Amino acid sequence: MMKIFAIALLALALTACESSTENANSTNDNKPAAATPAPATPAATVSPAFSPAAPLQFKAGDKVKVITNGSSTEATVVSVDEKAGKVTVKMVGQKEEKTVAISTVVKQ
């Protein structure tokens, strides 16, 4: 009786090891796939529009285009708040200054 119990326990242990091996293999398969986009990150860094350093490209007096309501309007940068991610601009034809997100501003 003890031998049968030992064999059943051994078979159960082997079955458990096989399923964890499959999980380990599928987990390892996912890790290289997750590493594949990593080389794409430097390519995205090359593009200044999506670079984290993009706020540094604007300074007071720059001529820019601001995208508002789906259309772009010419403007001049008055100030840049890098921490808040905002740019204060003066739109052509308007008297008031407007503060907009840096992502909506494009250099001319």
Number of C-alpha atoms within 10 A of each C-alpha: 5 7 8 9 10 11 11 12 12 12 12 12 11 12 12 11 12 12 11 12 12 11 12 12 12 11 11 12 11 12 11 11 10 10 10 11 10 11 9 10 10 11 9 12 14 10 10 12 17 11 13 9 11 16 20 11 12 20 14 13 13 16 18 20 21 27 16 11 6 7 8 14 14 18 25 20 24 18 17 22 14 14 7 9 13 18 25 19 26 22 18 12 9 9 8 9 14 14 15 17 15 20 15 13 24 17 15 10
